Amino acid sequence: MVNLRLRPNHLVLDTILRRRYELATLMGFRNYADYQLSETMAGSVENVRAFLDEVRRLSEPALKRAVETRLAQTSNGSAVKSIALYDLVSTSGTPGGVIRLPARGRTA
């Protein structure tokens, strides 16, 4: 089945993105993200990136422990090569990407 609305939607989205960029640059911003964040507590794209990097840095040890715990729970001796995020979160969590693991014996 072919999605006949794909092309018109693509054109609409492209127009919206171009208009957002145009608005942002007319207002003196580099892009629409900078424009949107300018009056928020985050303040800028750089601040958001720094915040996310800090969250990643702080949460990495807990993620590694969760991966190690999940691997330890694999009692059948199979060589697990990857663990999906839904293997690590509670049932109320949302599934996400897949974490690729190094060879067994190394830290995740």
C-alpha positions, -999 to 999 in steps of 0.1 A, spaced: 0 0 0 14 34 -10 10 64 12 -4 89 -12 -2 117 15 35 114 20 46 139 -6 21 167 4 30 162 41 66 164 32 61 197 15 41 211 44 68 200 69 95 214 47 77 247 45 73 249 83 109 241 89 120 268 64 97 294 79 109 286 114 145 290 103 136 323 86 118 336 117 147 327 139 174 343 117 153 374 113 151 376 151 189 373 153 192 337 163 213 310 146 183 286 143 148 278 156 161 258 186 181 288 198 150 310 193 127 286 212 151 281 241 161 318 245 134 326 270 134 293 289 154 282 319 176 262 296 186 294 277 204 279 247 212 247 227 246 246 243 231 246 278 207 217 268 236 197 254 257 203 285 228 192 307 222 160 287 260 153 287 260 157 325 229 134 329 246 108 307 278 111 327 260 108 360 237 79 350 264 58 332 275 40 364 239 30 372 233 19 336 265 -3 337 254 -18 370 219 -26 355 236 -42 325 259 -63 347 229 -73 368 209 -83 338 238 -103 324 242 -121 357 205 -131 356 211 -149 324 216 -183 339 214 -205 308 250 -197 298 241 -182 264 263 -155 250 242 -124 252 254 -99 227 229 -71 233 203 -60 258 173 -39 248 165 -10 271 132 -27 280 152 -55 296 166 -29 321 135 -8 329 104 -17 348 72 -25 329 61 11 334 92 23 314 92 28 277 112 6 254 141 23 236 171 14 216 195 -14 221 227 -13 241 256 -31 224 278 -49 248 315 -57 245 326 -93 247 319 -111 279 345 -106 306 349 -69 299 330 -41 316 299 -29 297 
